[in-house]
Amino acid sequence: MLENRGTVTTTLRVEREENDGWLLLRVHGDLDLGTGGRVREAVREAVATGSRRVVVDLADVRFCDSSGVGVLIGARRLLRSCGGELRLVLPRTEPEPGQIPSQVHRVFAALGVHRLFTVVEQTRGEHRPQ
């Protein structure tokens, strides 16, 4: 999907997958003020349809700003309020040689929010804490 924010066009796609009692929401693109509503609505829809264990996979997110982090904090709060659990998959922590850490990690570190989330590694359908 495309959204027009002035001269910049931003894309974000959310894919849903059920896996071993968890709802996996794979997010692709940029998670920011203009696109965060899609993730918020995907989590609300999940809760409304009975999902209580949700993994938001950010491995393919290229950019995340503070409003994107706010969406994730709101998702965590919503799931906890109904006895549920939110886990995150973040982009690779160790960059390839010559690369810098992902922008998503830098934003999480700058805002000090890593401690709020259970971060898991996506491995063959399992959601293992890192």
C-alpha positions as CSV (number, residue, x, y, z in Angstrom):
1,M,0.0,0.0,0.0
2,L,1.1,3.5,-0.7
3,E,0.6,6.7,1.3
4,N,1.5,10.1,0.1
5,R,3.2,12.3,2.6
6,G,4.1,15.4,0.6
7,T,6.6,14.3,-2.0
8,V,7.6,11.1,-0.2
9,T,5.8,7.8,-0.9
10,T,6.0,5.3,2.0
11,T,5.1,1.6,1.8
12,L,4.2,-0.8,4.6
13,R,2.8,-4.3,4.3
14,V,1.5,-6.5,7.2
15,E,1.2,-10.3,6.6
16,R,-0.7,-12.5,9.0
17,E,0.2,-16.1,9.8
18,E,-1.0,-18.5,12.5
19,N,1.8,-20.6,13.9
20,D,1.7,-23.0,16.9
21,G,-0.8,-20.9,18.9
22,W,0.8,-17.6,18.0
23,L,-0.4,-15.0,15.5
24,L,2.6,-13.8,13.5
25,L,2.4,-10.3,12.0
26,R,5.2,-9.8,9.5
27,V,5.8,-6.2,8.9
28,H,7.6,-5.0,5.7
29,G,8.7,-1.5,4.9
30,D,8.7,1.7,7.0
31,L,7.0,1.9,10.4
32,D,6.3,5.6,11.1
33,L,3.6,8.2,11.7
34,G,2.1,7.7,8.2
35,T,2.0,3.8,8.3
36,G,1.8,2.8,12.0
37,G,-2.0,2.7,11.9
38,R,-1.8,-0.5,9.8
39,V,0.1,-2.3,12.5
40,R,-2.2,-0.9,15.2
41,E,-5.2,-2.1,13.3
42,A,-3.7,-5.5,12.7
43,V,-3.1,-6.0,16.4
44,R,-6.6,-4.7,17.3
45,E,-8.2,-7.0,14.8
46,A,-6.1,-9.9,16.2
47,V,-7.4,-9.2,19.8
48,A,-10.9,-8.8,18.5
49,T,-10.8,-12.2,16.9
50,G,-9.5,-13.9,20.0
51,S,-5.7,-13.9,19.5
52,R,-3.8,-13.4,22.8
53,R,-0.3,-14.4,21.7
54,V,1.1,-12.1,19.0
55,V,4.6,-11.8,17.5
56,V,5.3,-8.7,15.5
57,D,8.2,-9.5,13.1
58,L,10.1,-6.3,12.3
59,A,13.0,-8.1,10.5
60,D,12.0,-6.5,7.2
61,V,11.4,-3.0,8.6
62,R,13.8,-0.6,7.0
63,F,12.9,2.5,9.1
64,C,11.1,3.0,12.4
65,D,10.5,6.4,14.2
66,S,9.2,7.2,17.7
67,S,5.6,7.0,16.5
68,G,6.2,3.4,15.2
69,V,7.7,2.5,18.6
70,G,4.6,4.1,20.2
71,V,2.4,1.8,18.2
72,L,4.3,-1.2,19.5
73,I,4.1,0.0,23.1
74,G,0.3,0.5,22.6
75,A,0.1,-3.1,21.2
76,R,1.9,-4.4,24.2
77,R,-0.4,-2.5,26.5
78,L,-3.6,-3.8,24.7
79,L,-2.4,-7.4,24.8
80,R,-1.4,-7.3,28.4
81,S,-4.8,-5.7,29.3
82,C,-6.6,-8.9,28.1
83,G,-4.1,-11.4,29.5
84,G,-2.1,-11.7,26.3
85,E,1.5,-11.4,25.3
86,L,3.4,-9.5,22.6
87,R,6.8,-10.6,21.3
88,L,9.0,-8.8,18.7
89,V,11.4,-10.1,16.1
90,L,13.9,-7.3,15.4
91,P,16.2,-7.0,12.4
92,R,19.6,-8.7,12.8
93,T,21.6,-7.2,15.7
94,E,25.0,-8.1,14.2
95,P,25.5,-6.3,10.9
96,E,27.4,-7.8,8.1
97,P,31.0,-6.7,7.9
98,G,31.1,-3.1,6.8
99,Q,27.5,-2.4,7.7
100,I,26.1,-0.4,10.6
101,P,23.5,-1.7,13.1
102,S,19.9,-1.5,11.8
103,Q,18.1,1.8,12.1
104,V,15.4,0.0,14.1
105,H,18.0,-1.1,16.8
106,R,19.4,2.5,17.0
107,V,15.9,3.9,17.6
108,F,15.1,1.3,20.2
109,A,18.4,2.0,22.0
110,A,18.0,5.8,21.8
111,L,14.5,5.6,23.3
112,G,15.5,2.9,25.9
113,V,12.6,0.6,25.1
114,H,14.3,-2.7,24.6
115,R,13.5,-3.7,28.2
116,L,9.7,-3.3,27.6
117,F,9.6,-6.1,25.0
118,T,10.3,-9.8,24.8
119,V,12.5,-10.0,21.8
120,V,12.6,-13.4,20.1
121,E,14.5,-15.0,17.3
122,Q,12.3,-16.4,14.4
123,T,13.6,-19.9,13.8
124,R,11.5,-22.4,11.8
125,G,8.2,-21.3,13.2
126,E,9.4,-21.1,16.8
127,H,9.6,-17.9,18.8
128,R,12.6,-18.4,21.0
129,P,13.7,-15.6,23.4
130,Q,17.1,-14.1,22.5
